[in-house]
Each structure stands twice: as structure tokens, then as C-alpha cells.
């Protein structure tokens, strides 16, 4: 119905439908934010972020703070985004959300050339949850770069046990096997990555 309204050029009715029927859960609110970005632009999406974070009905306002920080990071507000993520992590009790925020922060730190801070975040996540898939993937990348391929393979197999259809894990395994000179295993992992994607 939203697509039909958009095809008719009626963005207002499409948005009204999104707000009434879709944006009643956190997942629906994410869909509304994506819709606003495409239909109304980034300023409308930012205003909606502010409303969602302030709304007491929002189940996980921290997730939306993190998504807003990610948007800020991607659009050039890198220092502010990192500061927001650090504040959010500091204000969040140990939980899956906090670990996810730490991995998001680690990726930001990698992108800004701060690998030591990124590694500290990833190690803290893995100390709390040794099976955290995204943290294992980051750690494995560093291990491969450091030529510690056996440790990387162990970490990636742990991640693969949690997420067996993740092409990024399979691709990283292929890199590790290539670094070890195991061309057959590399080819097998790449084939599985293609299939999974």
C-alpha cells in the first residue's frame, strides 16, 4: 500500500500509513526512518530520530541513539558520533545491546585510524560473550593481518557455528586458508560464500 501511494505521488498518505500501521514496534520504526530518508530527506529522518528517542513507548531508545550516531558518522560528524557511542556504552548495563554498541564503536575507531581503541572494545565484548559473531569477525581480521591464521580460523569457526550462512565469515576463512597456502580450502570457502550470498 505504501508503494502504491508513492506510485500515485501521494507521499503524505504513504507516510500516514507507515505511522499508523508499521511504526508501532522498534522494527517498524526503523522502516519508517528508512522511508523518511528516501521520501523526505535526511533532515526529516533526523527529526524522527529525536522523536523516537524521546518517546517513552520506544522499547530500546539506545538502539536508535546508536543508529543516529552511525548516520552522523557516515555523514561527516565523526567525532560527535564516537563521543555519542562512548556515552551510550557508558550508560548501558552489560547486555547484548551494549556489546553491539561496542562493536559499532570499534568499527568507527577502525575507520578513523584508531585500531588500539577498536581492539580494546572487541576484547571487552569477547570477554563478556566469547561467541559474539561481529566481534569474532573483527578479531579474526586482525589475526589474519598478523599472520596468526590458526587462531583466526578458530575464531571464524566459532562465528560460523553461530551464523552458518554468513558470507563475510566464509570469505574471511578463505583469506585465512589462502594465507596458510591451503588453496583447496580457500576455493571451497569462496564457493560456500558465493552460495550463501
C-alpha positions as a LaTeX table, in Angstrom:
\begin{tabular}{lrrr}
\hline
Residue & $x$ (\AA) & $y$ (\AA) & $z$ (\AA) \\
\hline
Unk1 & 0.00 & 0.00 & 0.00 \\
Unk2 & 2.87 & 2.36 & 0.81 \\
Unk3 & 4.42 & 1.64 & $-2.59$ \\
Unk4 & 1.05 & 2.24 & $-4.29$ \\
Unk5 & 0.63 & 5.62 & $-2.57$ \\
Unk6 & 4.18 & 6.55 & $-3.62$ \\
Unk7 & 3.47 & 5.48 & $-7.20$ \\
Unk8 & 0.45 & 7.82 & $-7.14$ \\
Unk9 & 2.70 & 10.63 & $-5.92$ \\
Unk10 & 0.93 & 10.75 & $-2.56$ \\
Unk11 & 3.85 & 10.79 & $-0.12$ \\
Unk12 & 1.68 & 12.18 & 2.70 \\
Unk13 & $-0.71$ & 9.22 & 2.65 \\
Unk14 & 2.19 & 6.79 & 2.36 \\
Unk15 & 3.79 & 8.35 & 5.44 \\
Unk16 & 0.47 & 8.36 & 7.33 \\
Unk17 & 0.07 & 4.65 & 6.61 \\
Unk18 & 3.62 & 3.96 & 7.78 \\
Unk19 & 2.98 & 5.81 & 11.04 \\
Unk20 & $-0.41$ & 4.17 & 11.71 \\
Unk21 & 0.30 & 0.59 & 10.73 \\
Unk22 & 4.03 & $-0.02$ & 10.57 \\
Unk23 & 5.81 & 2.18 & 13.12 \\
Unk24 & 4.26 & 0.52 & 16.18 \\
Unk25 & 7.35 & $-1.56$ & 17.05 \\
Unk26 & 11.05 & $-0.78$ & 17.06 \\
Unk27 & 11.48 & $-2.74$ & 13.83 \\
Unk28 & 8.65 & $-0.75$ & 12.26 \\
Unk29 & 10.23 & 2.50 & 13.44 \\
Unk30 & 13.43 & 1.54 & 11.61 \\
Unk31 & 11.34 & 1.01 & 8.46 \\
Unk32 & 9.75 & 4.44 & 8.99 \\
Unk33 & 13.19 & 6.04 & 9.31 \\
Unk34 & 14.32 & 4.43 & 6.05 \\
Unk35 & 11.11 & 5.60 & 4.37 \\
Unk36 & 11.62 & 9.18 & 5.61 \\
Unk37 & 15.22 & 9.22 & 4.40 \\
Unk38 & 14.14 & 8.19 & 0.91 \\
Unk39 & 10.91 & 10.20 & 0.69 \\
Unk40 & 11.65 & 13.34 & 2.74 \\
Unk41 & 15.42 & 13.52 & 3.14 \\
Unk42 & 17.92 & 13.28 & 5.98 \\
Unk43 & 16.58 & 16.24 & 7.99 \\
Unk44 & 13.15 & 14.61 & 8.28 \\
Unk45 & 14.80 & 11.37 & 9.33 \\
Unk46 & 16.90 & 13.16 & 11.97 \\
Unk47 & 13.80 & 14.85 & 13.39 \\
Unk48 & 12.11 & 11.45 & 13.60 \\
Unk49 & 15.16 & 10.02 & 15.38 \\
Unk50 & 14.74 & 12.72 & 18.04 \\
Unk51 & 11.03 & 11.90 & 18.46 \\
Unk52 & 11.69 & 8.16 & 18.71 \\
Unk53 & 14.46 & 8.53 & 21.31 \\
Unk54 & 12.24 & 10.83 & 23.41 \\
Unk55 & 9.13 & 8.60 & 23.09 \\
Unk56 & 8.57 & 6.52 & 26.28 \\
Unk57 & 6.88 & 3.84 & 24.14 \\
Unk58 & 10.17 & 3.10 & 22.35 \\
Unk59 & 11.37 & $-0.30$ & 23.58 \\
Unk60 & 15.10 & 0.34 & 23.06 \\
Unk61 & 15.89 & 4.06 & 22.72 \\
Unk62 & 19.61 & 3.21 & 22.95 \\
Unk63 & 19.43 & 1.37 & 19.63 \\
Unk64 & 18.06 & 4.46 & 17.95 \\
Unk65 & 20.72 & 6.65 & 19.56 \\
Unk66 & 23.31 & 4.25 & 18.13 \\
Unk67 & 21.71 & 4.33 & 14.67 \\
Unk68 & 21.61 & 8.14 & 14.76 \\
Unk69 & 25.30 & 8.19 & 15.76 \\
Unk70 & 26.08 & 5.84 & 12.85 \\
Unk71 & 24.26 & 8.20 & 10.47 \\
Unk72 & 26.22 & 11.15 & 11.89 \\
Unk73 & 29.46 & 9.20 & 11.45 \\
Unk74 & 28.64 & 8.36 & 7.82 \\
Unk75 & 27.74 & 11.97 & 7.02 \\
Unk76 & 30.90 & 13.52 & 8.43 \\
Unk77 & 30.20 & 14.09 & 12.13 \\
Unk78 & 32.76 & 11.50 & 13.16 \\
Unk79 & 33.99 & 12.95 & 16.47 \\
Unk80 & 30.47 & 13.62 & 17.71 \\
Unk81 & 29.33 & 10.15 & 16.69 \\
Unk82 & 32.21 & 8.48 & 18.54 \\
Unk83 & 31.53 & 10.59 & 21.64 \\
Unk84 & 27.83 & 9.65 & 21.48 \\
Unk85 & 28.67 & 5.94 & 21.20 \\
Unk86 & 31.07 & 6.16 & 24.15 \\
Unk87 & 28.41 & 7.93 & 26.24 \\
Unk88 & 25.80 & 5.35 & 25.23 \\
Unk89 & 28.08 & 2.45 & 26.15 \\
Unk90 & 28.86 & 4.08 & 29.49 \\
Unk91 & 25.15 & 4.48 & 30.26 \\
Unk92 & 24.13 & 0.93 & 29.23 \\
Unk93 & 24.22 & $-2.07$ & 31.53 \\
Unk94 & 26.09 & $-5.17$ & 30.26 \\
Unk95 & 23.77 & $-6.73$ & 27.68 \\
Unk96 & 23.55 & $-7.77$ & 24.03 \\
Unk97 & 22.73 & $-4.16$ & 23.16 \\
Unk98 & 25.84 & $-2.86$ & 24.91 \\
Unk99 & 28.05 & $-5.44$ & 23.19 \\
Unk100 & 26.55 & $-4.45$ & 19.82 \\
Unk101 & 27.21 & $-0.78$ & 20.59 \\
Unk102 & 30.83 & $-1.64$ & 21.44 \\
Unk103 & 31.28 & $-3.38$ & 18.09 \\
Unk104 & 29.75 & $-0.38$ & 16.30 \\
Unk105 & 32.20 & 1.87 & 18.14 \\
Unk106 & 35.08 & $-0.46$ & 17.23 \\
Unk107 & 34.19 & $-0.17$ & 13.53 \\
Unk108 & 34.11 & 3.63 & 13.85 \\
Unk109 & 37.51 & 3.61 & 15.54 \\
Unk110 & 38.95 & 1.40 & 12.80 \\
Unk111 & 37.64 & 3.81 & 10.15 \\
Unk112 & 39.29 & 6.75 & 11.93 \\
Unk113 & 42.65 & 5.01 & 12.30 \\
Unk114 & 42.42 & 4.11 & 15.99 \\
Unk115 & 42.98 & 0.34 & 15.95 \\
Unk116 & 44.16 & 0.10 & 19.58 \\
Unk117 & 40.87 & 1.51 & 20.88 \\
Unk118 & 38.94 & $-0.74$ & 18.49 \\
Unk119 & 40.77 & $-3.84$ & 19.70 \\
Unk120 & 40.09 & $-2.90$ & 23.32 \\
Unk121 & 36.35 & $-2.71$ & 22.57 \\
Unk122 & 36.35 & $-6.05$ & 20.75 \\
Unk123 & 38.31 & $-7.79$ & 23.52 \\
Unk124 & 35.84 & $-6.42$ & 26.10 \\
Unk125 & 32.94 & $-7.80$ & 24.06 \\
Unk126 & 34.55 & $-11.23$ & 23.69 \\
Unk127 & 35.40 & $-11.36$ & 27.37 \\
Unk128 & 31.71 & $-10.85$ & 28.12 \\
Unk129 & 30.43 & $-13.07$ & 25.25 \\
Unk130 & 33.04 & $-15.30$ & 23.55 \\
Unk131 & 30.53 & $-16.21$ & 20.80 \\
Unk132 & 29.67 & $-12.67$ & 19.63 \\
Unk133 & 29.75 & $-13.05$ & 15.84 \\
Unk134 & 30.62 & $-9.49$ & 14.80 \\
Unk135 & 33.38 & $-9.20$ & 17.41 \\
Unk136 & 34.83 & $-12.56$ & 16.32 \\
Unk137 & 34.87 & $-11.37$ & 12.70 \\
Unk138 & 36.80 & $-8.23$ & 13.62 \\
Unk139 & 39.26 & $-10.16$ & 15.78 \\
Unk140 & 39.80 & $-12.71$ & 13.01 \\
Unk141 & 40.61 & $-9.92$ & 10.52 \\
Unk142 & 43.34 & $-8.64$ & 12.84 \\
Unk143 & 44.67 & $-12.16$ & 13.42 \\
Unk144 & 44.90 & $-12.76$ & 9.67 \\
Unk145 & 46.73 & $-9.45$ & 9.20 \\
Unk146 & 49.16 & $-10.52$ & 11.96 \\
Unk147 & 49.74 & $-13.93$ & 10.25 \\
Unk148 & 48.13 & $-15.76$ & 13.19 \\
Unk149 & 45.97 & $-17.74$ & 10.80 \\
Unk150 & 45.31 & $-20.76$ & 13.02 \\
Unk151 & 43.87 & $-18.52$ & 15.75 \\
Unk152 & 41.85 & $-16.68$ & 13.10 \\
Unk153 & 40.42 & $-19.95$ & 11.79 \\
Unk154 & 39.42 & $-21.00$ & 15.32 \\
Unk155 & 37.66 & $-17.64$ & 15.86 \\
Unk156 & 35.93 & $-17.81$ & 12.48 \\
Unk157 & 34.75 & $-21.39$ & 13.03 \\
Unk158 & 33.21 & $-20.23$ & 16.33 \\
Unk159 & 31.47 & $-17.40$ & 14.47 \\
Unk160 & 30.36 & $-19.80$ & 11.72 \\
Unk161 & 28.77 & $-22.01$ & 14.37 \\
Unk162 & 26.60 & $-19.04$ & 15.38 \\
Unk163 & 25.92 & $-17.80$ & 11.84 \\
Unk164 & 26.49 & $-20.61$ & 9.31 \\
Unk165 & 25.20 & $-18.67$ & 6.27 \\
Unk166 & 27.28 & $-15.51$ & 6.74 \\
Unk167 & 29.24 & $-14.82$ & 3.53 \\
Unk168 & 31.64 & $-12.48$ & 5.35 \\
Unk169 & 32.74 & $-15.26$ & 7.71 \\
Unk170 & 33.23 & $-17.68$ & 4.83 \\
Unk171 & 35.20 & $-15.08$ & 2.86 \\
Unk172 & 37.41 & $-14.39$ & 5.89 \\
Unk173 & 38.00 & $-18.14$ & 6.25 \\
Unk174 & 39.06 & $-18.22$ & 2.59 \\
Unk175 & 41.56 & $-15.41$ & 3.29 \\
Unk176 & 42.95 & $-17.30$ & 6.28 \\
Unk177 & 43.36 & $-20.50$ & 4.26 \\
Unk178 & 44.96 & $-18.56$ & 1.40 \\
Unk179 & 47.44 & $-17.03$ & 3.87 \\
Unk180 & 48.26 & $-20.58$ & 5.00 \\
Unk181 & 48.73 & $-21.76$ & 1.42 \\
Unk182 & 45.68 & $-24.09$ & 1.51 \\
Unk183 & 44.32 & $-23.31$ & $-1.96$ \\
Unk184 & 41.74 & $-26.11$ & $-1.96$ \\
Unk185 & 40.22 & $-24.97$ & 1.34 \\
Unk186 & 40.32 & $-21.38$ & 0.13 \\
Unk187 & 38.40 & $-22.31$ & $-3.02$ \\
Unk188 & 35.87 & $-24.33$ & $-1.01$ \\
Unk189 & 35.21 & $-21.41$ & 1.38 \\
Unk190 & 34.83 & $-18.96$ & $-1.52$ \\
Unk191 & 32.39 & $-21.31$ & $-3.21$ \\
Unk192 & 30.35 & $-21.54$ & 0.00 \\
Unk193 & 30.47 & $-17.74$ & 0.39 \\
Unk194 & 29.08 & $-17.26$ & $-3.11$ \\
Unk195 & 26.35 & $-19.79$ & $-2.44$ \\
Unk196 & 25.46 & $-18.16$ & 0.88 \\
Unk197 & 25.30 & $-14.68$ & $-0.64$ \\
\hline
\end{tabular}
